[in-house]
Amino acid sequence: MVNGEGGEAITNPGKLTGYDFYRSTLGSPRYVVAPMVDQSELAWRMLCRRYGAELCYSPMYHANLFATDPKYRKDALQTCAADRPLIIQFCGNDAQQILDAALLAQDHCDAVDINLGCPQAIAKRGHYGSFLQDEWELLTEIVSTLHAKLSVPVTCKIRIFEDLEKTIRYAKMLEAAGCQLLTVHGRTREQKGPLTGVANWSYIKEVRQHVKIPMLANGNILALEDVHRCLEETGVDGVMSAEGNLHNPAIFQGISPPVWQMASEYLELVQLHPCPSSYIRGHLFKLFHHIMNIRNNSELRQFLATANQLVQFQTVVQQVQAKYEPFHKKEVVYEPEEWAAGSEEEKLPLDPWLCQPYIRASPESHRQKIAEKVREAEDPNRAKRQYFDNAGNEISRKRMKKLRRRQRRPNKTEAHVQNRHERRLEYCSECSNPQGSKCEFRLCRVCCKDRCYNNDRDCPGHGILIKSRRAKAKRFEEPIAEDDVSKKTDNDPTIASIGAQDPL
């Protein structure tokens, strides 16, 4: 067995691999919840399992932090007996660091996954994820090290190259190094954000025909129909869902429940399995994505954006349910509402209060918008954009941004803001600079420092402690009394011998 505390490890001769591992340990899953940073936490995984998910991945954990920071490890590694099968994913670029982390996690999961697919800027800065896909020697070392020294299998999640043959060689290299389950995302590293586009299932199909280990596909999964179509077209063993799952955790059952039902069940699970408020807020924004883009719900959106307590999140869910449940039950006829400026959701396939996928605009559409903005910016005859406050007065763009930030801080009233501005109008009695807000002399910092220096004073408001420091210096400068010296020499023969040798 492997020493789970990071000690010397040996290969487990009874460890299942390949399809034996996929069938016996994982149970031949077809419906898989993807590893999602800050989003596939325990409460969400349990909700997805309730609605048909057969395998879940943990969020991506940073291997070095997981191995060296006990608090990070305790906060990250949340699971329970019902949370199986589970694969824990790590990112990193050092074989030993990832091994140290994996050894601490292997007793809590069924396999350890290496993230080789993250395309985000943070992965580029940290040199992990898809930014390791050209370093095959390093990846061989990482995969083979984990394969040899863990008691559970090692798996990998990758993205494709533009070159199909290189993608196939890449997958076969990982298989030869010891990867026991491969997930292929059918997009390149450059396909992200507004340039995401459509995943290429033909590449996934080709890779499937060249590797012998179990394979999962990822990309283009918006509904259960897409899952079955992907299984048929690519020949993979299972399909992984990320964004589609976040907008509809019941995606694997092929249903579209009301968003408040999913949100309420999720918050109930959060009470059993607590997580940071940022995770909860992120999930509710995904579930309520279409509703929150309706202009009449802008205040509710702002409330959700600043919520940080469970009772506040529950209030948002209750308000959404109170507003839309009568329409859902056909008690009231729903009249389409006005969408917020910039939203592209006028043609939703379902009512906005039902769980449904978010369909991104095509990369071509994004490029056209960027080109149009460039042309408008270069047009010398374009009309200057104007901004107005609540009273209808024209203000600058900078002032408008400040007003919007203030609106996102509901705890600060106009009175607070007014008092702050009035305080700024109080000036130093010695010069024209603004006075310190906590200065007891009502001076600016420069004048206050001069006052304290000349009058031997302290100013805690400015942190200027002239009087205290002078008093401390005097205590050290005072000569030691003769009685004190005699006491010390009686107790310290070293001092006494030094005094005897002193000719003075």
Secondary structure as GFF3:
##gff-version 3
##sequence-region A 1 504
A	DSSP	alpha_helix	18	20	.	.	.	ID=ss1
A	DSSP	pi_helix	21	25	.	.	.	ID=ss2
A	DSSP	beta_strand	31	33	.	.	.	ID=ss3
A	DSSP	alpha_helix	42	50	.	.	.	ID=ss4
A	DSSP	beta_strand	55	62	.	.	.	ID=ss5
A	DSSP	alpha_helix	63	68	.	.	.	ID=ss6
A	DSSP	alpha_helix	70	76	.	.	.	ID=ss7
A	DSSP	beta_strand	86	91	.	.	.	ID=ss8
A	DSSP	alpha_helix	95	105	.	.	.	ID=ss9
A	DSSP	three_ten_helix	106	108	.	.	.	ID=ss10
A	DSSP	beta_strand	111	116	.	.	.	ID=ss11
A	DSSP	alpha_helix	121	126	.	.	.	ID=ss12
A	DSSP	three_ten_helix	129	132	.	.	.	ID=ss13
A	DSSP	alpha_helix	136	149	.	.	.	ID=ss14
A	DSSP	beta_strand	154	159	.	.	.	ID=ss15
A	DSSP	alpha_helix	164	177	.	.	.	ID=ss16
A	DSSP	beta_strand	182	185	.	.	.	ID=ss17
A	DSSP	three_ten_helix	193	195	.	.	.	ID=ss18
A	DSSP	alpha_helix	201	208	.	.	.	ID=ss19
A	DSSP	beta_strand	215	218	.	.	.	ID=ss20
A	DSSP	alpha_helix	224	234	.	.	.	ID=ss21
A	DSSP	beta_strand	238	241	.	.	.	ID=ss22
A	DSSP	alpha_helix	243	247	.	.	.	ID=ss23
A	DSSP	three_ten_helix	251	253	.	.	.	ID=ss24
A	DSSP	alpha_helix	259	272	.	.	.	ID=ss25
A	DSSP	alpha_helix	277	287	.	.	.	ID=ss26
A	DSSP	alpha_helix	289	292	.	.	.	ID=ss27
A	DSSP	three_ten_helix	295	297	.	.	.	ID=ss28
A	DSSP	alpha_helix	298	306	.	.	.	ID=ss29
A	DSSP	alpha_helix	310	328	.	.	.	ID=ss30
A	DSSP	alpha_helix	363	378	.	.	.	ID=ss31
A	DSSP	beta_strand	387	388	.	.	.	ID=ss32
A	DSSP	beta_strand	394	395	.	.	.	ID=ss33
A	DSSP	alpha_helix	397	407	.	.	.	ID=ss34
A	DSSP	alpha_helix	414	424	.	.	.	ID=ss35
A	DSSP	alpha_helix	445	455	.	.	.	ID=ss36
A	DSSP	beta_strand	458	459	.	.	.	ID=ss37
A	DSSP	beta_strand	464	465	.	.	.	ID=ss38
A	DSSP	alpha_helix	466	477	.	.	.	ID=ss39
A	DSSP	alpha_helix	482	491	.	.	.	ID=ss40
A	DSSP	alpha_helix	493	501	.	.	.	ID=ss41
###
